Amino acid sequence: QVQLQESGPGLVKPSQTLSLTCTVFGGSITTNGYYWTWIRQPPGKGLEWIGSIAYDGDTIYSPSLKSRASISRDTSKNQFTLQLISEAPEDTAVYYCTRFRGGWDFDYWGQGTQVTVSS
């Protein structure tokens, strides 16, 4: 069974960069056909897709965040990382890492980590 776990700071100051890491257990992030994804949920709002890194390392981002987001990976640690620059209060959310089965669904999720952007 695949498990994902987010880690990173719970508090970020405005204008600074958020960096979150997702560690994957029970499955390789290089396995063909899977896309390793960051999604967030602001308080009282719905889920928002941020972007994904594919099994081969290619990345894709939400149009609304592509200028600010960067996803990378460390295959030796089976981890992938989100960096989101120029943080603002509206970036406050619970951030999730999840696995997308290409053409199907998001089958595994991390528990989520709360990130608050505040001075």
Secondary structure, DSSP 4 states (H G I P E B T S, - for coil): --EEEEE--SEE-TTS-EEEEEEEESS-TTSTTEEEEEEEE-TTS--EEEEEEETTS-EEE-TTTTTTEEEEEETTTTEEEEEE-S--GGG-EEEEEEEEETTS-EEEE---EEEEE--
